[in-house]
Amino acid sequence: MSNSSSISLFLLLALADTWQLQLLHFCLFLGISLAALLGNGLIISTVACGHHLHTPMFFFLLNLALSDLGCICTTLPKAMHNCLWDTRNIYSGCAAQVFLIFFFLGAEYSLLTIMCYDRYVSICKPLHYGTLLDSRACAHMAAAAWASGFLYSLVRTANTFSLPLCHGNALGQFFCEIPHTLKLSCSKSHLRELGLIAVSACLALGCFVFIVFSYVQIFRAVLRIPSEQGKHKAFSTCLPHLAVLSLFLSTSTFALLKSPSISSQSGPPQGPPDRD
């Protein structure tokens, strides 16, 4: 395989060697998918049908549920198909899978940042809440979150799959992922990818600093509330967002630390041995 244009078939990681373990993985993925569909579906339907929930906080929560549902539906159905039918193949859908993963994850991080701003305005500037977060402003912020995820995903996917690939077509992951795809590249220069990672890190750090600064202001405002009941009510509105944000950041950090180094080109993964 001399270049990326000749690779139309990628091989995903085989999670098990026996049919029993493959069936176990299928059941596990099915359970996760059903739980995600049920949980996010309930959020979406409840917010959409409950007119008293048509507030900025629940509007952003609905968008967050959509992005989370998109992440699950991007990877798990293909993994379940491979487990059930004992196959590892994925064709041109590999690029689409990478694009959708970054699209939904980028939009989710942007939405979490916007939800932090919603909590900041609600607690620190309650008299201006209706002005700063009216329906038009909320729609614009949600559109900006989805647009930022789309642009970021488009750039990362286009950069990755424009590189020549000559180290086989076997990915060391059960879904298509940029670090494992880059290990198949025969390009000696990764300056573009390193530049994109640096820009991504700066944007992510900027959002993180904004979130930390906002919550510092929120906690200072809450501590100035005279009644204990008022403090508890203010904190209770922030805890769900903090829980989701902590889960998102911890899992993302773990995935980044576990990902193979871009410069690691020794011992690329190979396809399965030929069977006579």
C-alpha positions in Angstrom: 0.0 0.0 0.0 1.9 3.0 -1.2 -0.4 5.8 -0.2 -3.6 6.6 1.6 -5.7 6.7 -1.6 -5.1 2.9 -2.0 -6.4 2.1 1.5 -10.2 1.7 1.5 -10.3 -1.0 4.1 -9.2 -0.7 7.7 -9.1 -3.5 10.3 -10.3 -2.7 13.8 -9.0 -4.3 17.0 -10.4 -7.7 17.7 -11.7 -7.6 21.3 -11.8 -11.4 21.8 -10.7 -14.6 20.1 -13.6 -16.8 21.1 -17.3 -16.5 20.1 -18.4 -16.6 23.8 -16.2 -13.5 24.7 -17.4 -11.8 21.5 -21.0 -12.4 22.6 -20.2 -11.0 26.0 -18.7 -7.9 24.5 -21.8 -7.5 22.3 -24.1 -7.7 25.3 -21.9 -5.2 27.2 -22.0 -2.7 24.3 -25.7 -3.3 23.9 -26.3 -2.5 27.5 -24.3 0.7 27.3 -26.1 1.7 24.1 -29.5 1.0 25.6 -28.7 2.9 28.8 -27.4 5.9 26.8 -30.5 5.8 24.5 -32.8 5.6 27.5 -31.2 8.3 29.6 -30.6 10.8 26.8 -33.9 10.0 25.2 -35.7 10.8 28.5 -33.8 14.1 28.8 -34.6 15.1 25.3 -38.3 14.1 25.4 -38.8 15.7 28.9 -37.2 19.0 28.0 -39.0 19.1 24.6 -42.5 18.3 26.0 -42.3 20.1 29.3 -43.1 23.8 28.6 -42.0 24.8 32.1 -38.5 23.4 31.2 -38.0 25.8 28.3 -35.3 27.7 30.0 -31.7 28.3 29.0 -30.3 25.7 31.3 -32.5 22.9 30.0 -32.1 24.1 26.4 -28.3 23.6 26.7 -28.9 20.3 28.6 -31.0 19.1 25.6 -28.1 19.9 23.2 -25.7 18.2 25.5 -27.9 15.0 25.5 -27.9 15.1 21.7 -24.1 15.3 21.5 -23.7 12.5 24.0 -26.1 10.4 22.1 -24.2 11.1 18.9 -20.9 10.0 20.5 -22.4 6.7 21.5 -24.1 6.0 18.2 -20.9 6.8 16.3 -18.8 4.0 17.8 -20.8 1.3 19.5 -23.1 0.1 16.7 -20.1 -0.8 14.5 -18.4 -2.5 17.5 -21.5 -4.5 18.2 -21.7 -5.5 14.5 -18.1 -6.7 14.5 -18.6 -8.7 17.7 -21.8 -10.3 16.5 -20.6 -11.1 12.9 -17.0 -11.9 13.9 -15.5 -9.3 11.6 -13.0 -6.4 11.9 -13.6 -4.6 8.6 -14.5 -0.9 8.3 -14.3 0.7 4.9 -14.5 4.4 4.1 -16.6 4.8 7.2 -13.4 5.1 9.2 -13.0 8.8 8.2 -16.7 9.4 8.9 -16.3 7.8 12.3 -13.3 10.0 13.2 -15.1 13.1 11.9 -18.3 12.4 13.9 -16.4 11.6 17.1 -14.5 14.9 17.1 -17.6 16.7 16.0 -19.7 15.5 18.9 -16.9 15.8 21.4 -16.0 19.3 20.3 -19.6 20.4 20.5 -20.0 18.8 23.9 -17.0 20.6 25.4 -18.3 23.9 24.0 -21.7 23.3 25.4 -20.3 22.5 28.8 -18.4 25.8 28.7 -21.6 27.6 27.7 -23.5 25.9 30.5 -20.9 27.2 32.9 -21.6 30.7 31.7 -25.3 30.1 32.2 -24.7 29.2 35.8 -22.4 32.2 36.3 -25.0 34.7 35.0 -27.8 32.9 36.9 -26.0 33.2 40.3 -23.7 36.3 39.9 -26.0 38.5 37.7 -29.5 37.2 38.3 -31.1 40.6 37.4 -29.6 40.4 33.9 -30.3 36.7 33.3 -33.3 37.3 31.1 -31.4 39.9 29.0 -28.0 38.1 28.6 -29.6 34.7 28.0 -32.8 35.3 26.1 -33.9 32.8 23.5 -32.0 34.4 20.6 -28.8 34.5 22.6 -29.2 30.9 23.6 -29.8 29.8 20.0 -26.7 31.7 18.8 -24.5 30.1 21.5 -25.8 26.6 20.8 -25.2 27.2 17.0 -21.7 28.4 17.8 -21.0 25.3 19.8 -22.1 23.0 17.0 -20.3 25.0 14.4 -17.0 25.0 16.4 -17.3 21.2 16.7 -17.9 20.9 13.0 -14.9 23.1 11.9 -12.5 21.5 14.4 -13.6 18.0 13.3 -13.3 18.9 9.6 -9.8 20.2 10.0 -8.5 17.3 12.1 -10.1 14.6 9.9 -8.9 16.2 6.6 -5.4 16.5 8.0 -5.2 13.0 9.2 -6.6 11.2 6.1 -4.5 13.4 3.7 -1.3 11.8 5.1 0.1 8.9 3.1 -0.4 5.6 4.9 2.0 2.7 4.2 2.3 0.7 7.5 -0.6 -1.6 6.8 -4.2 -1.1 7.6 -4.7 -2.6 11.1 -5.8 -0.2 13.8 -5.0 -0.9 17.5 -8.4 0.2 18.6 -12.0 -1.1 18.3 -13.0 2.2 16.6 -11.2 4.6 14.3 -9.0 7.0 16.2 -6.6 9.6 15.0 -3.5 8.5 17.1 -3.8 4.9 15.9 -4.4 6.1 12.3 -1.3 8.3 12.4 0.8 5.2 13.4 0.0 3.8 9.9 1.4 6.9 8.3 4.7 6.7 6.4 5.2 10.5 6.5 8.3 11.6 8.4 6.9 15.0 9.3 4.1 15.5 11.7 4.4 19.2 12.0 0.8 19.9 10.8 -0.6 17.4 13.3 1.5 18.8 16.1 0.4 22.3 15.2 -3.2 21.3 15.3 -2.7 19.6 18.6 -1.1 22.8 20.0 -4.0 24.9 18.7 -6.5 22.4 20.1 -4.7 22.5 23.5 -4.8 26.3 23.6 -8.5 26.4 22.8 -9.2 23.6 25.4 -7.1 25.4 28.0 -8.8 28.7 27.3 -12.2 27.1 27.9 -10.9 25.4 31.0 -9.6 28.7 32.4 -12.9 30.3 31.7 -14.8 27.6 33.5 -12.4 27.8 36.5 -12.7 31.6 36.7 -16.5 31.4 36.4 -16.8 28.9 39.2 -14.5 31.0 41.4 -16.9 33.9 40.9 -19.9 31.6 41.5 -18.5 30.2 44.8 -17.6 33.7 46.0 -21.2 34.9 45.2 -22.7 31.8 46.9 -20.7 32.3 50.1 -22.0 35.8 50.4 -25.6 34.5 50.5 -26.8 35.0 54.1 -29.2 32.0 54.4 -28.0 28.4 54.4 -31.1 27.4 52.3 -30.1 29.9 49.7 -26.5 28.6 49.6 -27.7 25.0 49.3 -30.1 25.9 46.5 -27.4 27.8 44.6 -24.9 24.9 45.0 -27.5 22.3 43.9 -27.9 24.1 40.6 -24.2 23.8 39.9 -23.5 20.2 41.1 -25.0 18.4 38.0 -22.9 20.5 35.6 -19.8 20.0 37.8 -20.4 16.2 37.8 -20.8 16.0 34.0 -17.8 18.3 33.4 -15.6 16.3 35.8 -16.6 13.0 34.1 -16.0 14.5 30.6 -12.5 16.0 31.6 -11.4 12.9 33.4 -12.3 10.4 30.6 -10.8 12.8 28.0 -7.6 13.1 29.9 -7.4 9.3 30.4 -7.9 8.8 26.7 -5.2 11.3 25.8 -2.7 9.8 28.2 -3.4 6.3 26.9 -3.2 7.3 23.2 0.0 6.3 21.4 2.6 9.0 20.7 2.4 10.6 17.3 6.2 10.2 16.9 6.0 6.5 17.8 6.5 4.8 14.5 8.3 1.7 15.6 6.4 -1.5 15.4 3.2 -0.4 13.6 0.3 -2.8 14.0 0.0 -5.4 11.4 -3.0 -7.2 9.9 -4.0 -10.7 10.9 -1.8 -13.5 9.7 -2.8 -15.3 6.5 -4.8 -18.4 7.0 -4.2 -21.3 4.7 
